[in-house]
Amino acid sequence: MFGRADIDRLATQLAAMKGKFLLSISDTPGLRTTFATFHMIEADKTYTVGAGAAVKVAEPIIANFDPRCRRPVPALRGDWLAGGRLA
């Protein structure tokens, strides 16, 4: 698990990037505030641990560009994003 200082350092490094990035990261307290200056969407995800019950969560996907772009992506072909959430 990453600590608060690690997440802050990651946000600082990503803000300085000249290229594009897309980061999928587990939601933790303060994460959305730390990355508030970036574009953010959510992906539905289900976590299971051992034989325990499945837990549905909305995992943040953070980018320095608008990932809701409706341009076809050659590797995915077509409309891969619907309503700000991954389809």
Chimera marker file (.cmm) of the C-alpha trace (Angstrom):
<marker_set name="trace">
<marker id="1" x="0.000" y="0.000" z="0.000" r="1" g="1" b="0" radius="0.5"/>
<marker id="2" x="1.233" y="3.450" z="-0.855" r="1" g="1" b="0" radius="0.5"/>
<marker id="3" x="1.320" y="6.148" z="1.794" r="1" g="1" b="0" radius="0.5"/>
<marker id="4" x="-0.018" y="9.689" z="1.520" r="1" g="1" b="0" radius="0.5"/>
<marker id="5" x="3.479" y="11.052" z="0.721" r="1" g="1" b="0" radius="0.5"/>
<marker id="6" x="3.817" y="8.531" z="-2.141" r="1" g="1" b="0" radius="0.5"/>
<marker id="7" x="0.496" y="9.635" z="-3.655" r="1" g="1" b="0" radius="0.5"/>
<marker id="8" x="1.439" y="13.319" z="-3.327" r="1" g="1" b="0" radius="0.5"/>
<marker id="9" x="4.807" y="12.660" z="-4.984" r="1" g="1" b="0" radius="0.5"/>
<marker id="10" x="3.108" y="10.717" z="-7.807" r="1" g="1" b="0" radius="0.5"/>
<marker id="11" x="0.684" y="13.600" z="-8.465" r="1" g="1" b="0" radius="0.5"/>
<marker id="12" x="3.573" y="16.077" z="-8.592" r="1" g="1" b="0" radius="0.5"/>
<marker id="13" x="5.536" y="13.920" z="-11.041" r="1" g="1" b="0" radius="0.5"/>
<marker id="14" x="2.501" y="13.330" z="-13.262" r="1" g="1" b="0" radius="0.5"/>
<marker id="15" x="1.736" y="17.070" z="-13.338" r="1" g="1" b="0" radius="0.5"/>
<marker id="16" x="5.227" y="17.681" z="-14.735" r="1" g="1" b="0" radius="0.5"/>
<marker id="17" x="4.912" y="15.096" z="-17.539" r="1" g="1" b="0" radius="0.5"/>
<marker id="18" x="5.120" y="16.369" z="-21.102" r="1" g="1" b="0" radius="0.5"/>
<marker id="19" x="3.354" y="13.328" z="-22.582" r="1" g="1" b="0" radius="0.5"/>
<marker id="20" x="-0.059" y="11.868" z="-21.881" r="1" g="1" b="0" radius="0.5"/>
<marker id="21" x="-0.801" y="9.491" z="-19.027" r="1" g="1" b="0" radius="0.5"/>
<marker id="22" x="-3.761" y="7.386" z="-17.932" r="1" g="1" b="0" radius="0.5"/>
<marker id="23" x="-3.678" y="6.048" z="-14.370" r="1" g="1" b="0" radius="0.5"/>
<marker id="24" x="-6.040" y="3.510" z="-12.807" r="1" g="1" b="0" radius="0.5"/>
<marker id="25" x="-5.666" y="3.587" z="-9.034" r="1" g="1" b="0" radius="0.5"/>
<marker id="26" x="-7.553" y="2.328" z="-5.988" r="1" g="1" b="0" radius="0.5"/>
<marker id="27" x="-9.621" y="5.013" z="-4.291" r="1" g="1" b="0" radius="0.5"/>
<marker id="28" x="-8.160" y="6.011" z="-0.923" r="1" g="1" b="0" radius="0.5"/>
<marker id="29" x="-8.947" y="8.894" z="1.440" r="1" g="1" b="0" radius="0.5"/>
<marker id="30" x="-7.676" y="12.152" z="-0.035" r="1" g="1" b="0" radius="0.5"/>
<marker id="31" x="-6.901" y="10.693" z="-3.467" r="1" g="1" b="0" radius="0.5"/>
<marker id="32" x="-9.590" y="12.627" z="-5.317" r="1" g="1" b="0" radius="0.5"/>
<marker id="33" x="-8.501" y="15.875" z="-3.658" r="1" g="1" b="0" radius="0.5"/>
<marker id="34" x="-4.851" y="15.249" z="-4.530" r="1" g="1" b="0" radius="0.5"/>
<marker id="35" x="-5.686" y="14.615" z="-8.204" r="1" g="1" b="0" radius="0.5"/>
<marker id="36" x="-8.468" y="17.235" z="-8.453" r="1" g="1" b="0" radius="0.5"/>
<marker id="37" x="-6.590" y="19.251" z="-11.114" r="1" g="1" b="0" radius="0.5"/>
<marker id="38" x="-6.570" y="16.260" z="-13.512" r="1" g="1" b="0" radius="0.5"/>
<marker id="39" x="-9.382" y="14.740" z="-15.573" r="1" g="1" b="0" radius="0.5"/>
<marker id="40" x="-11.062" y="11.924" z="-13.684" r="1" g="1" b="0" radius="0.5"/>
<marker id="41" x="-13.608" y="9.265" z="-14.611" r="1" g="1" b="0" radius="0.5"/>
<marker id="42" x="-14.613" y="6.057" z="-12.835" r="1" g="1" b="0" radius="0.5"/>
<marker id="43" x="-14.630" y="2.393" z="-13.799" r="1" g="1" b="0" radius="0.5"/>
<marker id="44" x="-16.839" y="-0.124" z="-12.057" r="1" g="1" b="0" radius="0.5"/>
<marker id="45" x="-14.702" y="-2.818" z="-10.463" r="1" g="1" b="0" radius="0.5"/>
<marker id="46" x="-15.365" y="-5.803" z="-8.221" r="1" g="1" b="0" radius="0.5"/>
<marker id="47" x="-12.898" y="-6.854" z="-5.537" r="1" g="1" b="0" radius="0.5"/>
<marker id="48" x="-12.867" y="-10.259" z="-3.875" r="1" g="1" b="0" radius="0.5"/>
<marker id="49" x="-10.543" y="-11.550" z="-1.181" r="1" g="1" b="0" radius="0.5"/>
<marker id="50" x="-10.371" y="-15.290" z="-0.672" r="1" g="1" b="0" radius="0.5"/>
<marker id="51" x="-13.842" y="-16.749" z="-0.193" r="1" g="1" b="0" radius="0.5"/>
<marker id="52" x="-15.223" y="-13.410" z="1.035" r="1" g="1" b="0" radius="0.5"/>
<marker id="53" x="-18.109" y="-11.558" z="-0.508" r="1" g="1" b="0" radius="0.5"/>
<marker id="54" x="-17.500" y="-9.507" z="-3.643" r="1" g="1" b="0" radius="0.5"/>
<marker id="55" x="-17.372" y="-5.740" z="-3.125" r="1" g="1" b="0" radius="0.5"/>
<marker id="56" x="-18.272" y="-3.388" z="-5.985" r="1" g="1" b="0" radius="0.5"/>
<marker id="57" x="-16.326" y="-0.134" z="-6.128" r="1" g="1" b="0" radius="0.5"/>
<marker id="58" x="-15.862" y="2.792" z="-8.503" r="1" g="1" b="0" radius="0.5"/>
<marker id="59" x="-12.143" y="2.992" z="-9.267" r="1" g="1" b="0" radius="0.5"/>
<marker id="60" x="-10.802" y="6.398" z="-10.342" r="1" g="1" b="0" radius="0.5"/>
<marker id="61" x="-9.101" y="6.658" z="-13.705" r="1" g="1" b="0" radius="0.5"/>
<marker id="62" x="-6.985" y="9.799" z="-13.823" r="1" g="1" b="0" radius="0.5"/>
<marker id="63" x="-5.467" y="11.458" z="-16.895" r="1" g="1" b="0" radius="0.5"/>
<marker id="64" x="-3.879" y="14.683" z="-18.072" r="1" g="1" b="0" radius="0.5"/>
<marker id="65" x="-6.231" y="14.706" z="-21.078" r="1" g="1" b="0" radius="0.5"/>
<marker id="66" x="-9.987" y="14.203" z="-21.386" r="1" g="1" b="0" radius="0.5"/>
<marker id="67" x="-10.461" y="10.409" z="-21.495" r="1" g="1" b="0" radius="0.5"/>
<marker id="68" x="-14.116" y="10.872" z="-22.460" r="1" g="1" b="0" radius="0.5"/>
<marker id="69" x="-12.953" y="11.545" z="-26.020" r="1" g="1" b="0" radius="0.5"/>
<marker id="70" x="-15.280" y="9.812" z="-28.439" r="1" g="1" b="0" radius="0.5"/>
<marker id="71" x="-12.656" y="9.363" z="-31.172" r="1" g="1" b="0" radius="0.5"/>
<marker id="72" x="-12.267" y="5.712" z="-32.121" r="1" g="1" b="0" radius="0.5"/>
<marker id="73" x="-9.120" y="4.205" z="-30.681" r="1" g="1" b="0" radius="0.5"/>
<marker id="74" x="-7.498" y="1.897" z="-33.279" r="1" g="1" b="0" radius="0.5"/>
<marker id="75" x="-6.790" y="-0.927" z="-30.828" r="1" g="1" b="0" radius="0.5"/>
<marker id="76" x="-10.308" y="-0.792" z="-29.340" r="1" g="1" b="0" radius="0.5"/>
<marker id="77" x="-12.362" y="0.280" z="-32.372" r="1" g="1" b="0" radius="0.5"/>
<marker id="78" x="-15.459" y="2.316" z="-31.821" r="1" g="1" b="0" radius="0.5"/>
<marker id="79" x="-17.109" y="4.068" z="-28.947" r="1" g="1" b="0" radius="0.5"/>
<marker id="80" x="-15.281" y="2.739" z="-25.897" r="1" g="1" b="0" radius="0.5"/>
<marker id="81" x="-16.584" y="5.218" z="-23.357" r="1" g="1" b="0" radius="0.5"/>
<marker id="82" x="-20.169" y="5.883" z="-22.373" r="1" g="1" b="0" radius="0.5"/>
<marker id="83" x="-21.285" y="8.704" z="-20.106" r="1" g="1" b="0" radius="0.5"/>
<marker id="84" x="-17.987" y="9.272" z="-18.298" r="1" g="1" b="0" radius="0.5"/>
<marker id="85" x="-17.739" y="5.626" z="-17.219" r="1" g="1" b="0" radius="0.5"/>
<marker id="86" x="-15.985" y="2.810" z="-18.979" r="1" g="1" b="0" radius="0.5"/>
<marker id="87" x="-18.520" y="0.633" z="-20.749" r="1" g="1" b="0" radius="0.5"/>
<link id1="1" id2="2" r="1" g="1" b="0" radius="0.2"/>
<link id1="2" id2="3" r="1" g="1" b="0" radius="0.2"/>
<link id1="3" id2="4" r="1" g="1" b="0" radius="0.2"/>
<link id1="4" id2="5" r="1" g="1" b="0" radius="0.2"/>
<link id1="5" id2="6" r="1" g="1" b="0" radius="0.2"/>
<link id1="6" id2="7" r="1" g="1" b="0" radius="0.2"/>
<link id1="7" id2="8" r="1" g="1" b="0" radius="0.2"/>
<link id1="8" id2="9" r="1" g="1" b="0" radius="0.2"/>
<link id1="9" id2="10" r="1" g="1" b="0" radius="0.2"/>
<link id1="10" id2="11" r="1" g="1" b="0" radius="0.2"/>
<link id1="11" id2="12" r="1" g="1" b="0" radius="0.2"/>
<link id1="12" id2="13" r="1" g="1" b="0" radius="0.2"/>
<link id1="13" id2="14" r="1" g="1" b="0" radius="0.2"/>
<link id1="14" id2="15" r="1" g="1" b="0" radius="0.2"/>
<link id1="15" id2="16" r="1" g="1" b="0" radius="0.2"/>
<link id1="16" id2="17" r="1" g="1" b="0" radius="0.2"/>
<link id1="17" id2="18" r="1" g="1" b="0" radius="0.2"/>
<link id1="18" id2="19" r="1" g="1" b="0" radius="0.2"/>
<link id1="19" id2="20" r="1" g="1" b="0" radius="0.2"/>
<link id1="20" id2="21" r="1" g="1" b="0" radius="0.2"/>
<link id1="21" id2="22" r="1" g="1" b="0" radius="0.2"/>
<link id1="22" id2="23" r="1" g="1" b="0" radius="0.2"/>
<link id1="23" id2="24" r="1" g="1" b="0" radius="0.2"/>
<link id1="24" id2="25" r="1" g="1" b="0" radius="0.2"/>
<link id1="25" id2="26" r="1" g="1" b="0" radius="0.2"/>
<link id1="26" id2="27" r="1" g="1" b="0" radius="0.2"/>
<link id1="27" id2="28" r="1" g="1" b="0" radius="0.2"/>
<link id1="28" id2="29" r="1" g="1" b="0" radius="0.2"/>
<link id1="29" id2="30" r="1" g="1" b="0" radius="0.2"/>
<link id1="30" id2="31" r="1" g="1" b="0" radius="0.2"/>
<link id1="31" id2="32" r="1" g="1" b="0" radius="0.2"/>
<link id1="32" id2="33" r="1" g="1" b="0" radius="0.2"/>
<link id1="33" id2="34" r="1" g="1" b="0" radius="0.2"/>
<link id1="34" id2="35" r="1" g="1" b="0" radius="0.2"/>
<link id1="35" id2="36" r="1" g="1" b="0" radius="0.2"/>
<link id1="36" id2="37" r="1" g="1" b="0" radius="0.2"/>
<link id1="37" id2="38" r="1" g="1" b="0" radius="0.2"/>
<link id1="38" id2="39" r="1" g="1" b="0" radius="0.2"/>
<link id1="39" id2="40" r="1" g="1" b="0" radius="0.2"/>
<link id1="40" id2="41" r="1" g="1" b="0" radius="0.2"/>
<link id1="41" id2="42" r="1" g="1" b="0" radius="0.2"/>
<link id1="42" id2="43" r="1" g="1" b="0" radius="0.2"/>
<link id1="43" id2="44" r="1" g="1" b="0" radius="0.2"/>
<link id1="44" id2="45" r="1" g="1" b="0" radius="0.2"/>
<link id1="45" id2="46" r="1" g="1" b="0" radius="0.2"/>
<link id1="46" id2="47" r="1" g="1" b="0" radius="0.2"/>
<link id1="47" id2="48" r="1" g="1" b="0" radius="0.2"/>
<link id1="48" id2="49" r="1" g="1" b="0" radius="0.2"/>
<link id1="49" id2="50" r="1" g="1" b="0" radius="0.2"/>
<link id1="50" id2="51" r="1" g="1" b="0" radius="0.2"/>
<link id1="51" id2="52" r="1" g="1" b="0" radius="0.2"/>
<link id1="52" id2="53" r="1" g="1" b="0" radius="0.2"/>
<link id1="53" id2="54" r="1" g="1" b="0" radius="0.2"/>
<link id1="54" id2="55" r="1" g="1" b="0" radius="0.2"/>
<link id1="55" id2="56" r="1" g="1" b="0" radius="0.2"/>
<link id1="56" id2="57" r="1" g="1" b="0" radius="0.2"/>
<link id1="57" id2="58" r="1" g="1" b="0" radius="0.2"/>
<link id1="58" id2="59" r="1" g="1" b="0" radius="0.2"/>
<link id1="59" id2="60" r="1" g="1" b="0" radius="0.2"/>
<link id1="60" id2="61" r="1" g="1" b="0" radius="0.2"/>
<link id1="61" id2="62" r="1" g="1" b="0" radius="0.2"/>
<link id1="62" id2="63" r="1" g="1" b="0" radius="0.2"/>
<link id1="63" id2="64" r="1" g="1" b="0" radius="0.2"/>
<link id1="64" id2="65" r="1" g="1" b="0" radius="0.2"/>
<link id1="65" id2="66" r="1" g="1" b="0" radius="0.2"/>
<link id1="66" id2="67" r="1" g="1" b="0" radius="0.2"/>
<link id1="67" id2="68" r="1" g="1" b="0" radius="0.2"/>
<link id1="68" id2="69" r="1" g="1" b="0" radius="0.2"/>
<link id1="69" id2="70" r="1" g="1" b="0" radius="0.2"/>
<link id1="70" id2="71" r="1" g="1" b="0" radius="0.2"/>
<link id1="71" id2="72" r="1" g="1" b="0" radius="0.2"/>
<link id1="72" id2="73" r="1" g="1" b="0" radius="0.2"/>
<link id1="73" id2="74" r="1" g="1" b="0" radius="0.2"/>
<link id1="74" id2="75" r="1" g="1" b="0" radius="0.2"/>
<link id1="75" id2="76" r="1" g="1" b="0" radius="0.2"/>
<link id1="76" id2="77" r="1" g="1" b="0" radius="0.2"/>
<link id1="77" id2="78" r="1" g="1" b="0" radius="0.2"/>
<link id1="78" id2="79" r="1" g="1" b="0" radius="0.2"/>
<link id1="79" id2="80" r="1" g="1" b="0" radius="0.2"/>
<link id1="80" id2="81" r="1" g="1" b="0" radius="0.2"/>
<link id1="81" id2="82" r="1" g="1" b="0" radius="0.2"/>
<link id1="82" id2="83" r="1" g="1" b="0" radius="0.2"/>
<link id1="83" id2="84" r="1" g="1" b="0" radius="0.2"/>
<link id1="84" id2="85" r="1" g="1" b="0" radius="0.2"/>
<link id1="85" id2="86" r="1" g="1" b="0" radius="0.2"/>
<link id1="86" id2="87" r="1" g="1" b="0" radius="0.2"/>
</marker_set>
